[in-house]
Amino acid sequence: MNIGILTGGGDCPGLNAAIRGVTRRSIDNYNYNVVGIKNGWDGLVKGEVEALTLLSVSGILPKGGTILGTSRKNPLKKEEDLNKVKENIKKFDIDVLAVIGGDDTLSVADKLCEMGIQCVGMPKTIDNDISGTDYTFGFDTAVSIVTDAIDRLHTTAESHHRVMVIEVMGRHTGWIAVIAGIAGGADCILIPEVPFSISNMVKLIKQRQNRGKNFSIIVVAEGAKPEESDDYISSTGKVDDFGHKILGGIGELVGEAIEKESGVDTRVTKLGHIQRGGTPTAFDRVLATRMGVAAADLVRDKKFGYMVALQGNKITSIPIKEAISVQKKVDLELYDIAKVFFG
Ligand code: F6P
């Protein structure tokens, strides 16, 4: 049995732990051969493949990023790319693709499965928006980075009596914003799931001032939208291979509007890719390791078309199709808890 592992889409902490998990289980326990495909689907189009050995995955557990490289390449966009994918799977004698990705990367795996190519999946993304799994790895690390940033912004906000707006990642869902916002004691959290109004926010800021708190921390997910608009904010206007806008800029808009309407000195911090960098937390290392090992077990059990998932405290598996059918939105009961502390 030859397994080809690839990591696609945005990188996140825990990818290397997952690569190590699949590789160790496959070689040590099942005597499979494992190859690493470079730079996501792009490497399968170009035929960039290298052997993965016990030695090559040794020492990578705590490393951020992915030793295989990644890309946002969509190999289904052009027929010639898809043909190359098929040719290279044959050329490198790959029996199963072990695909580590978010919704875009996994949606390609799903389509390849329909074409008869055997795939298993592992859900990764700091956004935590894959259905059927309680957590994706990478999310916990991003939350801890954002929580630390909110703590730091508190002390400077309090000293200068300012409003601090912090823009965090979360393209279609506000998981990072809500969980880190609750952990960091945010005074308002804006998420894609709930359109916001600047005048409400200004009310909250005034309410705090009346309680003697003359600073506020506002956490904004990059995909948050004002009530009056249905468009995501993208300061660069760039679009990726899957047709998604590269988001960013909502923090600046919110900050400017708050300063204008409230008259309170306001500063904006965009955390950006710091949220995806560096070593994974212990939780993400363990989750990615468990998922990697479980993905090799899916291959053993010939459960092709399935993705490993965390449900409660157990690793289980669900059809990839089900996982990508709908984005896992923020639980509004959780958002209600965050709202208790607004203002
Ligand atoms: O998908 C994860 C994510 O970090 C999103 O939160 C964000 O919108 C996007 O990736 C940014 O991607 P890029 O790597 O293209 O900057």
Boltz pocket constraint, residues with backbone or C-beta under 6 A from the ligand:
constraints:
  - pocket:
      binder: B
      contacts: [[A, 9], [A, 10], [A, 11], [A, 102], [A, 125], [A, 126], [A, 127], [A, 169], [A, 170], [A, 171], [A, 222], [A, 240], [A, 245], [A, 246], [A, 247], [A, 276]]
      max_distance: 6.0
